[in-house]
Amino acid sequence: MTELFLWVILPYVVIVIFIGGHLYRYHYDQFGWTAKSSEIFEKKKLALGSTLFHWGILFVFGGHVMGILIPESFYTSLGITEHVYHKVAIGFGLPAGIITLTGVAILTLRRLTDKRIRRASSVSDFMTLFLLLAVILSGLSATVMNIDSKGFDYRTTIAPWFRGLFLLQPDPSLMSDVPLWFKLHIVMGYVIFIAWPFTRLVHVFSIPLKYLTRSYVVYRKRKKAA
């Protein structure tokens, strides 16, 4: 029953909250749909932490797409063995995770140690950073524990289970032999996706398409009064 709840029922609950929460937030809180930048208080640490985090998370996301959404058979058809794939995944995934963690750590310390930023922060701001830290740390732990991939290949377990969710054919038995550290990472993913619509993370879906067609903003110097 626990396996059924964790790997069949709960994922769909998370998806409903994720989609429904965004629709609700957009309908009732469009003015709050923002990352609430604190650049006015401090810039250097923000620039460093934000750059490391955003670039790191892009590579982390790409790694998840390559390992989970793309079937193992595709790599096999290209002649890429499990050993080669694993070496490449560790070689790129581990540095990307460390860079992402470093960025979030800098942003977290900045918000905790700067009095002005701390006073201007909400509970949601801190919760977002702590959840990101938890997800990234659990993912890095799973990566480190799986450096020696003998006996476990997530492309034959977690990946088909995840794709099965979207095909409405989830198979919880695929998750029965998955190591604990991977399961913890997935559960932490549940938590952050549930919280996502109600935090600053909604700005991920803000695409400034209007900037492509709007008129230029012209700045002029103010003439001195006579």
Buried (B, 14 or more C-beta within 10 A) or exposed (E): EEEEEBBBEBBEEBEEBBEEBBEEBBEEEEEEBEBEEBEEBBEEBBEBBBEBBEBBBEBBEEBBEBBBEEBBEEBEEEEEEBEEBBEEBBEBBBEBBBBBBBBBBBBBEBBEEBEEBBEBBEEBBBBBBEBBBBBBBBBBBBBEEBEEBEEBBBBEBBBBBBBBBEEEEBBBEBBEEBBEBBBBBBEBBBEBBBBBBBBBBBEEEEEEEEEEEEEEEEEEEEEEEE
